[in-house]
Amino acid sequence: MSKAIVMQQTGGPEVLQLLEVTVAKPAKGEVQVRIAAAGVNFIDTYQRSGLYPVPLPHIPGGEMCGVVVATGAGVKDFKAGDRVACGTGGQGCYAELVNVPAARLVKVPKGISDEVAAAIMLKGMTAQYLIRQVYRVGKGDTILVHAAAGGVGLILCQWANALGATVIGTVSSAAKARLAKANGCTHVINYAEKVFVKEVKRITKGRMLPVVYDSIGAATFPASLDCLQKFGLFVTYGNASGPVPAFAPGLLAQKGSLFMTRPTLFDFVHTPELLRKVANEVFAVVKNGTVKISINQRYPLAQAAKAHIDLQARKTTGSILLLP
């Protein structure tokens, strides 16, 4: 038997219950991992609420680091005792023990702690595909990152800054503004006090931006579009305030022949080879100090509901971990 957070139905944080569960032996192609730390992400709240439907009962969590305790038939790349991490498991990481397809695991290199690995798999790989693949950020670019003090935001801002970009970050409080400023943001806009479109126009002297990274959703739309140059790219990759409402494609034409994408990590790491390539690039920028990881909240596994409450109330910054 093992303890896990189980949701029998969708709803608020109260549906997250700590239960004893039976974990079967790993099936063919699976690896059984004893979890040292699990990451908490907004996608977990979307699945819990029903915004992103999942089969029930459901053990949330798609990000963790731990130690291999057993392997199923056909697994050749991992053995008992290996430290491994996962950022695309989809479910099961809010637990003490989990079975994960070997194709979704990577080995954690020396120099990366269990907690850091658990904090960077989903968030770090998200930052990687956003600034290295969806739009290849480089020297001379000026970009806008919403929720700059969040888990993805802090990684993305540091990395983009190191690539030579000027980073404009938006935040919701003075404390978060200080954190964003210390983590790669050249300019920080507190949108509780100022209109971010006007500030972007002022900062860029009217030139506006080639790309906007938006994990907020409804609350920052369509204003995010007004921050873009002609042919600019609107990257919507989260729904912290609710999903972007439906709109006519003609809006993109009216605002300058804009491009829009709704990418997801799973498409960028859909093979074991791509997963390891992306993860290894994340590990490299953390190990060499380009990106420093802020783990600002740690909760016992039993307090998963509180972690969700704090995350959705925007009381958190950086990465959030559950510790079994």
N, C-alpha and C positions, 0 to 999 in steps of 0.2 A: 504493500500500500504506500501511497505517496500523497502529499497534500497539494492541492491546486485550487486556483480560483475558477469557479464554474458559474456560467450564466445559463439558467434554464429557460429564460425568456429575455426578450429585448426590453430596454427601458432605461431608467436612470441608474446612477452608480449603485443604488441599493440592490440591484440584481446580481452584483458580483459577490459570490459566496465562497468562503473557504471550506472546502470539503475534502474528505478522504477519497481518493480514486485509485483504481487498479490500473497499473501500467503494464501492458503486455510485453512480452519479449519483442525485440525489434524484428520486424518482418524483413523479407528480402529487400536489400537495397537501403535499409534504414540503419540509423545509428542511435543508440540510447545515450542520452547525455544527462548527467547530474548538474543542474543549473547552479551557477555561482551568483549570477546577477541577471536580471531581465530588464530591458528598456521599456519605458512607457511612452507611447506615441499617440498623436491625435487619431490615427487610423483605428486605434483600439476603441476610442470613444465612438467613432462612427459605426463600428461593428456592434458595439454594445447597444447603441440607440436604435439600430435597425436601418440607419441610413445606407450602410453597406451590408446587405443581407448575408448571413452566414448560417450554416446548419446548426440546429440546436439539439442537445446541449452543446455549449461551446466554451472552450478554455481559451481566453484571449492571449495576445502577445505574440509578436513575430520577430522579436529581437532579444538575443541572449548570448551569454558566454558561459561555458562550463567544461566539464571533463567527461570524456567518453568512458562509459562503464561497460558497454557491450555493443557488438555489431551483428547485423543480420547477414544472411547468406549473400555472397556476391560482393560484399564491401571490401575493397582493396586499399583504399586511400587513407583509411583511418583505423586506429587500433585503440584498445583500452589504455587510458592514461593520457591520450592526446588532449591538449587544450583546443577547443573549437568554438566557433562563433557562428551565429546565424542572423541574418537580417531580412530574410524573405520566407521564413517558415510558415507565415500565414496564421498560425494558431499554436497554442499549447505552451507558450513560454512563461505564462504566469503560473509556475509550478516548480516543484522540487526536481521532477524527473520528466523527461519528454523524449519521444521517439521522433527523429527528424530524417527525412530522406537525405542520404549522403550527398546527393547532387546540390543540396542547398546549404552545405556547410563549408567553412574554410578553416584552415589551421591558423591559430593565433601565434604570431611570431614573438620571440623573446623581446622584452622591452615594452610590450603592451600589456597592461594589467587586465585582470578579469573585468573589473568595473569599467575601465576605458573601452575595452572591446565591446562590452554590452551596450555602451552608450554611443558607439560610433557606427555600428553595422548598418542599421536602417538609415539613420540620420546622415552619417558620413557618406554612404553610397548615394543617398539622395542628392546631397550637395555635389558630389562628383558628376552625376549625370546632368545636373542642371547647368553647371558652369564649364564642363569639359565636353559635353555632347549636345545637349539641347541648343545651347548657344555657347560658343567657345570664347569665353571671356579672356581678354588680353590687355596688354598695355595700351593706354589711351582710352579705353572704354570707361564710361560712367554708367553705373547700373543702379537700379532701385531694388532693395530687398525689404519686403514687408516682414513684420515680426522678427526684426533683426536680433533681438535678445533671446529668441527661442532656441531650441535644440539644433534644428537645421540652420537657423539664421546665424548663430554664432560661428558655426563651422564655415558656412558659405561666405560670410563676410571676411573672415581671416584669410581664407584661401584665395578669394577674388582679389583682395588687397595685395597678397603676395605675388599674384600674377600681373600686377601693375595697374589694376583698375582703380578708379575712384568710386568708392561705395557710399551710396546714400541709404541709410536705414531708417525705417519707421518703427516707433515703439509707442507704448501707451502710458509710460510714467517716467518721471525724472530718474528714478533708480535704474530703470532699464536703459535709459538714454546713456547713463554713465557706463553701464556694462557694454553696450554696443560700441561706444566710442573707444573703449579699451580693447575691443576685439575686431579692429579692422575698418570700422566705419569712419570715413572722413567727415561726413555730415550726418547728423542724426535729427530726425523730425519727430517730435512728440505730437501725434495726431489728436491727442486730447486737448491740445492747446492751439495748434496751427493747422491750416488746410494744406495737406501735403502736396497737392498739385501746384498751388501757388509757390510753395517753398522749392519744389523741383524746378519750376520755371525761373525762380530767382537764382538758384545755385548754378544752373546751366546757362544763365543769361539768355534764356529763351530757346536754346538749341534742343532741349528735351533729351530723351534717352533712346538707345537702341533696344533695350530689353528691360522688362519689369518682372520680378519674381514675386508671385503673390500666393501666400498660403492662407490668407485671411478669408477670401471668398466674397460673400454678399456685401459686407460692410465697406469694402474698398472698390467695389464695382458700381458703375463704370468709370470711376475716377482714375483707376490705374491706366485705362486706355488713354486718358488725357495727358499722361506723363510721357507718352511715346512720340518719337519722330515719325515721319512718313516711313512706311515699310517696317516699323518697329515690331518687336515680338512680345506678346503678352503671354507669360507662362503662368498658368494657374495650376497649382499642384496641391492645394489643400482647401479645407472648408471650415476653418476655425470659427467663423461667425455664421456658418450656413453656406450652402452651395451658391455659386454664381447663378442668378436667375436666367431663365431662357430669354434669348434675344434674337432679333433678326440679323442675319449675316451682313445686311446692308450697313449696320452700325460700324463695322470694321472699315468699310469703304468710306463712310462719311468722315471718319477720324484719321484718314491718311493711308488707305490701302494697307491696313495693319494685318499682321499674322497673329494667330492664337493657337496655343497647344495645351492639351491637358495630359501631360506625360505621367507615367507610373513607373516606379523602380523595377517592377517585375519584368517589364518588357526589355529593360536595358541589361538585365542579368539573367536572361531566360535560358542560358546554357551554363553548365559548370565552369566552362572556360571563361565566359564573360564575367561570371560572378567573381571568380578568383582574380581576374585582371582588375576589375573595379575595386574590390576589397583591398588588394595589395597596394593600389595607388593611394587609398585612404590610409592604410597602415603606414605607408612611407611618409606622407606629409605630417602624420602625428609623431612618428618616431624622430623625424629630423627637426621638429619644433616649429614647422610652418603653421600648424594648427594645434592649438592647445584646447583641451577638452574641459569644459566646465560642468562638473556633476554637482549641481546645487541642491538637489533633493534626493534623499534616500528614504524609502519606506519599507517596513517589514511586509512580507507577502500578504499577510492578513489585512493590511491597510490599503489594498488596491483601490477600494472605493474612494478613500480620501485622496489618493493620488489623482484619480479622475476628476474629483471635485475641484482640487486645487489647479489642475491643468486647465480645465474649462473656465475657471474663474480668472484666468490669467495671473495667478499668484506665483507662477513658477518661472524660472529662467534657466537657460541651458538644458542639460539632460536630467531625466528623472529615472531613477532605478528602483526596482523592487528586489529585496534581498530575501531569498527563501530561508 
